[in-house]
Amino acid sequence: MATRPWSWRRERPDLITLDLAMPGKSGVDVFEELRRDPELRATPVCIITGRPELRRLIYERVGKTPPEGYLNKPVSSDGLVKTVRMILEVPERKQRKRDPAGA
């Protein structure tokens, strides 16, 4: 990655969420840079976009590794959590049954 304003290299994230619509640089370009970077290529990426038609283009690129996840805008908190859990293979927490009496 030529210019690196991010601290990804230092931080070693477990997951990167990447919006395709960013000012100044294409999210697709950033995604491809991540996949070429030997230190970051194994980091899972969840693409976020308000243009659902891009999903097909992203996943059908011949010879390219697709992102591990994809979310359409607007993103709900439940949808984000569910997708992150799926990507990171974190089991969902079971809801605790509440005592109707409040105890």
C-alpha positions, 0 to 999 in steps of 0.5 A: 500500500503506497500511502498508509494513513491507517494504523492497520499494520500496528493494530493487527485488526481481527476484521476490517469493515470497508465502505466502498464509497470513500472520499479520495479513494475507491474502496475497491482499490483499498480492498485490492491493496489489502489483498496484495499486502503480505501482512494484511491479506489474511485479515478478513474484510467485510464490504459495506456499500449503498450500491447492492449491484456492486456485490455481484461484481465484487464476488464474480471477479475472476482470479480475485479473492472475494471479501469474507462478508458484505453488508448493504447500507443502511447497516443495522446494528443487528446485521453488523453483529450477525455478519461479524460473528459469522466472519469471525466464527463467534457463536451467538450468545443465547438469550437468558430467560428473564424472570417475569417477576423481575427476580 
